[in-house]
Amino acid sequence: MELQFITTTETSSLYIETLQKVIVPFFRNRRRSHVFQQDNASIHTSKEAMEWDSISVAELQKLVASMPKQMFKVIQDHGGETSY
């Protein structure tokens, strides 16, 4: 992973975006030899960040398992909204 430079004031929303775009892909498909740590900076302990970090593995697996069904609905609706 390359060093990431933040050029703006980091907010909780931007922090979560950074996690999703940089940190999550880095850890994906890697052995469990890495430890992700955060300090107590306000963006790390915000309600939004804590909610993002508290999603259980079981819930994520459930969401992933539902994707084919949801994609089928989108295709049926020609890209329209679904009841998800």
C-alpha positions as CSV (number, residue, x, y, z in Angstrom):
1,M,0.0,0.0,0.0
2,E,1.3,3.4,-0.9
3,L,1.4,6.3,1.6
4,Q,-1.9,8.2,1.3
5,F,-1.9,12.0,1.7
6,I,-5.0,13.7,2.9
7,T,-5.2,17.2,1.4
8,T,-8.3,18.4,3.2
9,T,-9.6,18.5,6.8
10,E,-10.6,14.9,7.5
11,T,-14.2,14.5,8.7
12,S,-15.9,11.3,9.8
13,S,-17.5,10.9,6.4
14,L,-14.2,11.4,4.6
15,Y,-12.4,9.0,7.0
16,I,-15.0,6.3,6.3
17,E,-14.5,7.0,2.5
18,T,-10.7,6.6,3.0
19,L,-11.3,3.3,4.8
20,Q,-13.5,2.0,2.1
21,K,-11.3,3.1,-0.8
22,V,-7.8,2.4,0.6
23,I,-7.8,0.3,3.8
24,V,-10.4,-2.3,3.0
25,P,-8.9,-3.2,-0.4
26,F,-5.5,-3.4,1.2
27,F,-6.7,-6.0,3.8
28,R,-8.8,-7.9,1.3
29,N,-7.3,-11.3,0.4
30,R,-4.4,-10.9,2.8
31,R,-3.5,-13.3,5.5
32,R,-4.4,-12.2,9.0
33,S,-0.9,-10.9,9.6
34,H,-1.9,-7.3,9.8
35,V,-3.5,-5.4,12.7
36,F,-5.6,-2.3,12.0
37,Q,-5.3,0.2,14.8
38,Q,-6.8,3.6,15.4
39,D,-6.1,6.3,18.1
40,N,-8.8,8.2,19.9
41,A,-9.0,11.0,17.3
42,S,-12.6,12.4,17.1
43,I,-13.1,11.1,13.5
44,H,-12.2,7.6,14.7
45,T,-14.6,7.7,17.7
46,S,-17.5,9.5,16.0
47,K,-20.9,7.8,16.0
48,E,-20.7,7.4,12.2
49,A,-17.3,5.7,12.3
50,M,-18.3,3.5,15.2
51,E,-21.4,2.4,13.4
52,W,-19.4,1.6,10.2
53,D,-16.9,-0.4,12.3
54,S,-19.5,-2.4,14.2
55,I,-21.0,-4.3,11.2
56,S,-20.7,-8.0,12.0
57,V,-19.2,-10.5,9.7
58,A,-22.5,-12.4,9.7
59,E,-24.3,-9.3,8.6
60,L,-21.8,-8.6,5.8
61,Q,-22.1,-12.2,4.6
62,K,-25.9,-11.9,4.6
63,L,-25.6,-8.7,2.5
64,V,-23.2,-10.3,0.1
65,A,-25.4,-13.4,-0.2
66,S,-28.4,-11.2,-1.1
67,M,-26.6,-9.4,-3.9
68,P,-27.5,-11.8,-6.8
69,K,-31.2,-11.5,-5.9
70,Q,-31.0,-7.7,-5.7
71,M,-29.1,-7.5,-9.0
72,F,-31.7,-9.7,-10.6
73,K,-34.4,-7.2,-9.4
74,V,-32.5,-4.2,-10.8
75,I,-32.1,-6.0,-14.1
76,Q,-35.8,-6.8,-14.2
77,D,-36.6,-3.1,-13.5
78,H,-34.1,-2.0,-16.2
79,G,-32.0,-0.2,-13.6
80,G,-34.9,1.1,-11.6
81,E,-35.3,1.2,-7.9
82,T,-35.9,-2.0,-5.9
83,S,-37.6,-2.5,-2.5
84,Y,-34.3,-3.3,-0.9
